[in-house]
Amino acid sequence: MPKLMKMNTEDVKARIERRGKTEHLDYFEQLIPSNEPVPENKKYIFHLENIAGQLLLASWQPLANQFYSLIFFLLKEPDAYKALVEEIRAAFTDYSAISTENITNLKYLHGCVQESLRFHQETVDGLPRISPGAVIDGKYIPKGVSCVPFS
């Protein structure tokens, strides 16, 4: 199992264990509420791991929504979706070959992302965010700290 996938699996398991004990609601509190049984179905847990990975890549709401908008726009345009699938499958022979460095050469993917960002501009709450002095995912972030994802 690649290191990033293993880390994501461990993070999801830890987050499931913390459900109902977070100071504020987050996406996972909505996906696995504390009044529901702990998920045991491997397929469902794999699904949660994928959502966690998507949120990690997309960051918090405005960017996550833009990521989901990319998927939405592609699914509304079957020809564009087909072209993107062909580009990706031609570039990679197996899943392990996909990396951040390797996708930079995918011009159609880049174009799809750019168009999606152009169509869906959701930045109403802006970045960076300044911490009011709060516990986020179990860690205290002091008041006044500028929080910028992937800086």
FIKOLZA-1660 file (N, C-alpha, C; in steps of 0.1 Angstrom, whole numbers, plus 5000, padded with zeros to 4 digits):
% residues 151
   i   px   py   pz ch aa at
   1 5008 4988 5000  A  M  N
   1 5000 5000 5000  A  M CA
   1 5009 5012 5000  A  M  C
   2 5007 5022 4991  A  P  N
   2 5015 5034 4991  A  P CA
   2 5014 5042 5004  A  P  C
   3 5025 5049 5007  A  K  N
   3 5026 5056 5020  A  K CA
   3 5014 5066 5022  A  K  C
   4 5010 5073 5012  A  L  N
   4 5000 5083 5013  A  L CA
   4 4986 5076 5016  A  L  C
   5 4984 5065 5009  A  M  N
   5 4971 5058 5011  A  M CA
   5 4971 5052 5026  A  M  C
   6 4982 5047 5031  A  K  N
   6 4983 5041 5044  A  K CA
   6 4980 5052 5054  A  K  C
   7 4986 5064 5052  A  M  N
   7 4984 5075 5061  A  M CA
   7 4969 5079 5061  A  M  C
   8 4963 5080 5050  A  N  N
   8 4949 5084 5049  A  N CA
   8 4940 5074 5056  A  N  C
   9 4943 5061 5054  A  T  N
   9 4936 5050 5061  A  T CA
   9 4937 5052 5076  A  T  C
  10 4949 5054 5081  A  E  N
  10 4951 5056 5095  A  E CA
  10 4944 5069 5101  A  E  C
  11 4944 5079 5093  A  D  N
  11 4937 5092 5097  A  D CA
  11 4922 5090 5097  A  D  C
  12 4917 5083 5088  A  V  N
  12 4902 5080 5087  A  V CA
  12 4898 5072 5099  A  V  C
  13 4906 5061 5103  A  K  N
  13 4903 5053 5114  A  K CA
  13 4903 5062 5127  A  K  C
  14 4913 5070 5128  A  A  N
  14 4914 5079 5140  A  A CA
  14 4903 5089 5141  A  A  C
  15 4899 5094 5129  A  R  N
  15 4887 5103 5129  A  R CA
  15 4874 5096 5133  A  R  C
  16 4873 5084 5128  A  I  N
  16 4861 5076 5132  A  I CA
  16 4860 5075 5147  A  I  C
  17 4872 5072 5153  A  E  N
  17 4872 5070 5168  A  E CA
  17 4869 5083 5175  A  E  C
  18 4872 5095 5169  A  R  N
  18 4870 5108 5176  A  R CA
  18 4856 5113 5173  A  R  C
  19 4848 5106 5165  A  R  N
  19 4834 5112 5162  A  R CA
  19 4826 5114 5175  A  R  C
  20 4819 5125 5175  A  G  N
  20 4811 5129 5186  A  G CA
  20 4820 5136 5197  A  G  C
  21 4833 5137 5195  A  K  N
  21 4842 5143 5205  A  K CA
  21 4849 5155 5199  A  K  C
  22 4844 5160 5188  A  T  N
  22 4851 5172 5182  A  T CA
  22 4844 5184 5187  A  T  C
  23 4852 5195 5188  A  E  N
  23 4846 5208 5193  A  E CA
  23 4836 5214 5184  A  E  C
  24 4838 5212 5171  A  H  N
  24 4829 5218 5161  A  H CA
  24 4826 5208 5150  A  H  C
  25 4815 5210 5143  A  L  N
  25 4812 5201 5132  A  L CA
  25 4821 5202 5121  A  L  C
  26 4824 5191 5114  A  D  N
  26 4832 5191 5102  A  D CA
  26 4825 5181 5092  A  D  C
  27 4831 5180 5081  A  Y  N
  27 4825 5171 5071  A  Y CA
  27 4824 5156 5076  A  Y  C
  28 4833 5152 5083  A  F  N
  28 4832 5138 5088  A  F CA
  28 4822 5136 5099  A  F  C
  29 4819 5146 5106  A  E  N
  29 4809 5145 5116  A  E CA
  29 4795 5143 5109  A  E  C
  30 4794 5149 5097  A  Q  N
  30 4782 5147 5089  A  Q CA
  30 4781 5133 5083  A  Q  C
  31 4793 5128 5079  A  L  N
  31 4793 5115 5072  A  L CA
  31 4792 5103 5082  A  L  C
  32 4797 5104 5093  A  I  N
  32 4796 5093 5103  A  I CA
  32 4792 5099 5117  A  I  C
  33 4780 5102 5118  A  P  N
  33 4775 5108 5131  A  P CA
  33 4777 5098 5143  A  P  C
  34 4779 5104 5155  A  S  N
  34 4782 5096 5167  A  S CA
  34 4771 5087 5171  A  S  C
  35 4759 5090 5167  A  N  N
  35 4747 5082 5171  A  N CA
  35 4745 5070 5161  A  N  C
  36 4754 5068 5152  A  E  N
  36 4753 5057 5142  A  E CA
  36 4764 5047 5146  A  E  C
  37 4762 5034 5143  A  P  N
  37 4773 5024 5146  A  P CA
  37 4786 5027 5138  A  P  C
  38 4797 5023 5144  A  V  N
  38 4810 5024 5137  A  V CA
  38 4809 5016 5124  A  V  C
  39 4813 5022 5113  A  P  N
  39 4813 5015 5100  A  P CA
  39 4822 5003 5100  A  P  C
  40 4818 4992 5096  A  E  N
  40 4826 4980 5095  A  E CA
  40 4828 4975 5081  A  E  C
  41 4819 4979 5072  A  N  N
  41 4819 4975 5058  A  N CA
  41 4831 4980 5051  A  N  C
  42 4840 4972 5046  A  K  N
  42 4853 4976 5040  A  K CA
  42 4850 4985 5028  A  K  C
  43 4840 4982 5020  A  K  N
  43 4837 4991 5009  A  K CA
  43 4833 5005 5013  A  K  C
  44 4825 5006 5024  A  Y  N
  44 4821 5019 5029  A  Y CA
  44 4833 5026 5035  A  Y  C
  45 4841 5019 5042  A  I  N
  45 4853 5026 5048  A  I CA
  45 4862 5031 5037  A  I  C
  46 4864 5023 5026  A  F  N
  46 4872 5027 5015  A  F CA
  46 4866 5040 5009  A  F  C
  47 4853 5040 5008  A  H  N
  47 4846 5052 5003  A  H CA
  47 4849 5064 5012  A  H  C
  48 4849 5063 5025  A  L  N
  48 4852 5073 5034  A  L CA
  48 4867 5078 5032  A  L  C
  49 4876 5068 5030  A  E  N
  49 4890 5072 5027  A  E CA
  49 4891 5080 5015  A  E  C
  50 4883 5077 5005  A  N  N
  50 4884 5084 4992  A  N CA
  50 4879 5099 4994  A  N  C
  51 4868 5100 5002  A  I  N
  51 4863 5113 5005  A  I CA
  51 4873 5121 5013  A  I  C
  52 4880 5115 5022  A  A  N
  52 4890 5122 5030  A  A CA
  52 4902 5126 5021  A  A  C
  53 4905 5118 5012  A  G  N
  53 4916 5121 5002  A  G CA
  53 4912 5133 4993  A  G  C
  54 4899 5133 4989  A  Q  N
  54 4894 5144 4981  A  Q CA
  54 4894 5157 4989  A  Q  C
  55 4890 5156 5001  A  L  N
  55 4890 5168 5010  A  L CA
  55 4904 5173 5013  A  L  C
  56 4913 5164 5014  A  L  N
  56 4927 5167 5016  A  L CA
  56 4933 5175 5004  A  L  C
  57 4930 5170 4992  A  L  N
  57 4934 5176 4980  A  L CA
  57 4927 5189 4977  A  L  C
  58 4914 5189 4980  A  A  N
  58 4907 5201 4977  A  A CA
  58 4906 5212 4988  A  A  C
  59 4910 5208 5000  A  S  N
  59 4910 5217 5011  A  S CA
  59 4896 5219 5016  A  S  C
  60 4893 5230 5022  A  W  N
  60 4880 5233 5028  A  W CA
  60 4870 5238 5018  A  W  C
  61 4858 5241 5022  A  Q  N
  61 4846 5242 5014  A  Q CA
  61 4847 5249 5001  A  Q  C
  62 4852 5262 4999  A  P  N
  62 4852 5267 4986  A  P CA
  62 4860 5259 4976  A  P  C
  63 4872 5255 4980  A  L  N
  63 4880 5247 4971  A  L CA
  63 4874 5233 4969  A  L  C
  64 4869 5227 4980  A  A  N
  64 4863 5214 4979  A  A CA
  64 4851 5214 4969  A  A  C
  65 4843 5225 4970  A  N  N
  65 4832 5226 4961  A  N CA
  65 4836 5228 4947  A  N  C
  66 4847 5235 4945  A  Q  N
  66 4853 5237 4931  A  Q CA
  66 4857 5223 4926  A  Q  C
  67 4863 5215 4934  A  F  N
  67 4868 5202 4930  A  F CA
  67 4856 5193 4926  A  F  C
  68 4845 5194 4934  A  Y  N
  68 4833 5186 4931  A  Y CA
  68 4826 5192 4918  A  Y  C
  69 4828 5205 4916  A  S  N
  69 4822 5211 4904  A  S CA
  69 4829 5206 4892  A  S  C
  70 4842 5204 4893  A  L  N
  70 4849 5198 4881  A  L CA
  70 4843 5185 4878  A  L  C
  71 4840 5176 4887  A  I  N
  71 4834 5163 4885  A  I CA
  71 4820 5165 4879  A  I  C
  72 4812 5175 4884  A  F  N
  72 4799 5178 4879  A  F CA
  72 4799 5182 4865  A  F  C
  73 4808 5192 4862  A  F  N
  73 4809 5196 4848  A  F CA
  73 4813 5185 4838  A  F  C
  74 4823 5177 4842  A  L  N
  74 4827 5166 4834  A  L CA
  74 4816 5156 4831  A  L  C
  75 4808 5153 4841  A  L  N
  75 4797 5144 4839  A  L CA
  75 4786 5149 4831  A  L  C
  76 4785 5163 4830  A  K  N
  76 4775 5169 4821  A  K CA
  76 4779 5169 4807  A  K  C
  77 4792 5167 4805  A  E  N
  77 4798 5168 4791  A  E CA
  77 4805 5154 4788  A  E  C
  78 4797 5144 4784  A  P  N
  78 4803 5131 4781  A  P CA
  78 4815 5131 4772  A  P  C
  79 4815 5139 4762  A  D  N
  79 4827 5140 4753  A  D CA
  79 4839 5145 4760  A  D  C
  80 4838 5155 4769  A  A  N
  80 4849 5160 4776  A  A CA
  80 4854 5149 4786  A  A  C
  81 4845 5143 4793  A  Y  N
  81 4848 5132 4802  A  Y CA
  81 4856 5121 4795  A  Y  C
  82 4851 5117 4784  A  K  N
  82 4857 5106 4776  A  K CA
  82 4871 5110 4772  A  K  C
  83 4873 5122 4768  A  A  N
  83 4886 5127 4764  A  A CA
  83 4896 5127 4775  A  A  C
  84 4891 5131 4787  A  L  N
  84 4899 5132 4799  A  L CA
  84 4903 5118 4803  A  L  C
  85 4894 5108 4803  A  V  N
  85 4897 5094 4807  A  V CA
  85 4907 5089 4797  A  V  C
  86 4906 5092 4784  A  E  N
  86 4915 5087 4774  A  E CA
  86 4929 5092 4777  A  E  C
  87 4930 5105 4780  A  E  N
  87 4943 5111 4783  A  E CA
  87 4950 5105 4795  A  E  C
  88 4942 5103 4806  A  I  N
  88 4947 5097 4818  A  I CA
  88 4952 5083 4816  A  I  C
  89 4943 5075 4809  A  R  N
  89 4946 5061 4807  A  R CA
  89 4958 5059 4797  A  R  C
  90 4960 5068 4788  A  A  N
  90 4971 5068 4779  A  A CA
  90 4984 5071 4786  A  A  C
  91 4983 5080 4796  A  A  N
  91 4995 5085 4803  A  A CA
  91 5000 5075 4814  A  A  C
  92 4991 5067 4820  A  F  N
  92 4994 5059 4831  A  F CA
  92 4990 5044 4828  A  F  C
  93 4999 5035 4830  A  T  N
  93 4996 5021 4828  A  T CA
  93 4990 5015 4841  A  T  C
  94 4993 5020 4853  A  D  N
  94 4987 5015 4865  A  D CA
  94 4986 5027 4875  A  D  C
  95 4978 5024 4885  A  Y  N
  95 4975 5035 4895  A  Y CA
  95 4987 5040 4902  A  Y  C
  96 4997 5031 4905  A  S  N
  96 5009 5035 4912  A  S CA
  96 5018 5045 4905  A  S  C
  97 5016 5046 4891  A  A  N
  97 5023 5055 4883  A  A CA
  97 5019 5070 4884  A  A  C
  98 5007 5072 4890  A  I  N
  98 5001 5085 4891  A  I CA
  98 5007 5092 4903  A  I  C
  99 5012 5104 4900  A  S  N
  99 5018 5112 4910  A  S CA
  99 5016 5127 4907  A  S  C
 100 5018 5136 4916  A  T  N
 100 5016 5150 4914  A  T CA
 100 5025 5155 4903  A  T  C
 101 5037 5150 4903  A  E  N
 101 5047 5154 4892  A  E CA
 101 5042 5149 4879  A  E  C
 102 5037 5137 4878  A  N  N
 102 5034 5131 4865  A  N CA
 102 5021 5137 4859  A  N  C
 103 5012 5142 4867  A  I  N
 103 5000 5148 4861  A  I CA
 103 5002 5162 4855  A  I  C
 104 5013 5168 4858  A  T  N
 104 5015 5182 4853  A  T CA
 104 5016 5182 4838  A  T  C
 105 5019 5170 4832  A  N  N
 105 5020 5170 4817  A  N CA
 105 5007 5167 4810  A  N  C
 106 4996 5166 4818  A  L  N
 106 4983 5163 4812  A  L CA
 106 4976 5176 4808  A  L  C
 107 4977 5180 4796  A  K  N
 107 4972 5192 4791  A  K CA
 107 4957 5193 4792  A  K  C
 108 4950 5182 4788  A  Y  N
 108 4935 5182 4788  A  Y CA
 108 4930 5183 4803  A  Y  C
 109 4936 5176 4812  A  L  N
 109 4933 5177 4826  A  L CA
 109 4934 5191 4831  A  L  C
 110 4946 5197 4828  A  H  N
 110 4948 5211 4832  A  H CA
 110 4937 5220 4826  A  H  C
 111 4934 5218 4814  A  G  N
 111 4923 5227 4808  A  G CA
 111 4910 5225 4815  A  G  C
 112 4907 5212 4818  A  C  N
 112 4894 5209 4825  A  C CA
 112 4894 5216 4839  A  C  C
 113 4905 5216 4846  A  V  N
 113 4905 5222 4859  A  V CA
 113 4904 5237 4857  A  V  C
 114 4911 5243 4848  A  Q  N
 114 4910 5258 4846  A  Q CA
 114 4896 5262 4842  A  Q  C
 115 4889 5255 4834  A  E  N
 115 4876 5258 4830  A  E CA
 115 4866 5257 4842  A  E  C
 116 4868 5246 4849  A  S  N
 116 4860 5244 4861  A  S CA
 116 4861 5256 4871  A  S  C
 117 4874 5260 4873  A  L  N
 117 4876 5271 4882  A  L CA
 117 4870 5284 4876  A  L  C
 118 4871 5286 4863  A  R  N
 118 4865 5298 4857  A  R CA
 118 4850 5298 4859  A  R  C
 119 4843 5286 4857  A  F  N
 119 4829 5285 4858  A  F CA
 119 4824 5287 4872  A  F  C
 120 4831 5281 4881  A  H  N
 120 4826 5280 4895  A  H CA
 120 4836 5288 4904  A  H  C
 121 4833 5300 4906  A  Q  N
 121 4842 5309 4915  A  Q CA
 121 4835 5310 4928  A  Q  C
 122 4839 5302 4938  A  E  N
 122 4833 5303 4951  A  E CA
 122 4843 5307 4961  A  E  C
 123 4845 5319 4963  A  T  N
 123 4855 5324 4973  A  T CA
 123 4849 5334 4982  A  T  C
 124 4837 5333 4986  A  V  N
 124 4830 5343 4994  A  V CA
 124 4836 5345 5008  A  V  C
 125 4842 5335 5014  A  D  N
 125 4848 5337 5027  A  D CA
 125 4863 5339 5027  A  D  C
 126 4869 5338 5015  A  G  N
 126 4883 5342 5013  A  G CA
 126 4893 5334 5020  A  G  C
 127 4905 5335 5016  A  L  N
 127 4917 5329 5022  A  L CA
 127 4928 5339 5023  A  L  C
 128 4937 5339 5032  A  P  N
 128 4938 5329 5042  A  P CA
 128 4928 5332 5054  A  P  C
 129 4927 5322 5063  A  R  N
 129 4918 5324 5074  A  R CA
 129 4927 5327 5086  A  R  C
 130 4922 5335 5095  A  I  N
 130 4929 5339 5107  A  I CA
 130 4923 5332 5119  A  I  C
 131 4930 5324 5126  A  S  N
 131 4925 5316 5137  A  S CA
 131 4920 5325 5148  A  S  C
 132 4908 5323 5154  A  P  N
 132 4903 5330 5165  A  P CA
 132 4908 5325 5178  A  P  C
 133 4917 5315 5177  A  G  N
 133 4922 5307 5189  A  G CA
 133 4913 5296 5192  A  G  C
 134 4915 5285 5185  A  A  N
 134 4906 5273 5185  A  A CA
 134 4913 5260 5184  A  A  C
 135 4906 5250 5188  A  V  N
 135 4911 5236 5186  A  V CA
 135 4906 5231 5173  A  V  C
 136 4915 5227 5164  A  I  N
 136 4911 5222 5151  A  I CA
 136 4917 5208 5149  A  I  C
 137 4908 5198 5148  A  D  N
 137 4913 5185 5146  A  D CA
 137 4922 5180 5158  A  D  C
 138 4918 5185 5170  A  G  N
 138 4926 5180 5182  A  G CA
 138 4939 5188 5184  A  G  C
 139 4941 5199 5176  A  K  N
 139 4954 5207 5179  A  K CA
 139 4949 5221 5181  A  K  C
 140 4955 5228 5191  A  Y  N
 140 4952 5242 5193  A  Y CA
 140 4960 5251 5183  A  Y  C
 141 4952 5259 5177  A  I  N
 141 4958 5269 5168  A  I CA
 141 4956 5283 5174  A  I  C
 142 4967 5289 5178  A  P  N
 142 4966 5302 5186  A  P CA
 142 4959 5313 5178  A  P  C
 143 4953 5322 5185  A  K  N
 143 4947 5334 5180  A  K CA
 143 4956 5342 5171  A  K  C
 144 4952 5346 5159  A  G  N
 144 4960 5354 5151  A  G CA
 144 4968 5347 5140  A  G  C
 145 4969 5334 5142  A  V  N
 145 4977 5326 5133  A  V CA
 145 4970 5325 5119  A  V  C
 146 4978 5328 5109  A  S  N
 146 4972 5327 5095  A  S CA
 146 4973 5313 5090  A  S  C
 147 4961 5308 5086  A  C  N
 147 4960 5294 5082  A  C CA
 147 4958 5294 5067  A  C  C
 148 4968 5289 5060  A  V  N
 148 4967 5289 5045  A  V CA
 148 4969 5274 5041  A  V  C
 149 4960 5268 5034  A  P  N
 149 4961 5254 5030  A  P CA
 149 4972 5253 5020  A  P  C
 150 4981 5243 5021  A  F  N
 150 4991 5239 5012  A  F CA
 150 5000 5251 5008  A  F  C
 151 5004 5259 5018  A  S  N
 151 5013 5270 5016  A  S CA
 151 5027 5266 5013  A  S  C
% end
